[in-house]
Amino acid sequence: APDWARTCVTLRVDSTGAFEGLNGGSLHKPASQSLLHEIFLITLSSNFSIRCVWIDSKSNYLADTLSRFDM
């Protein structure tokens, strides 16, 4: 993360929950909220920001396949 200081990292996600949580700062599930809190602590301590861009699942086919081991 030191190389990311004073930068904005763009994440492309196809999950509306992740998109809303990372852009809006809150999630409904306690476990997810805890993870989101940790992410924000890391961004603050390392001095970078995260910007989330939503993409449709069809555009994210490779990442979906790899994450589900559907190869």
Buried (B, 14 or more C-beta within 10 A) or exposed (E): EEEBEEEEEEEEBBEEEBBBBBBEEEBEEEEBBEBBEEEBEEBEEBEBEBEBEBEEEEEBEEBEEEEEEEE
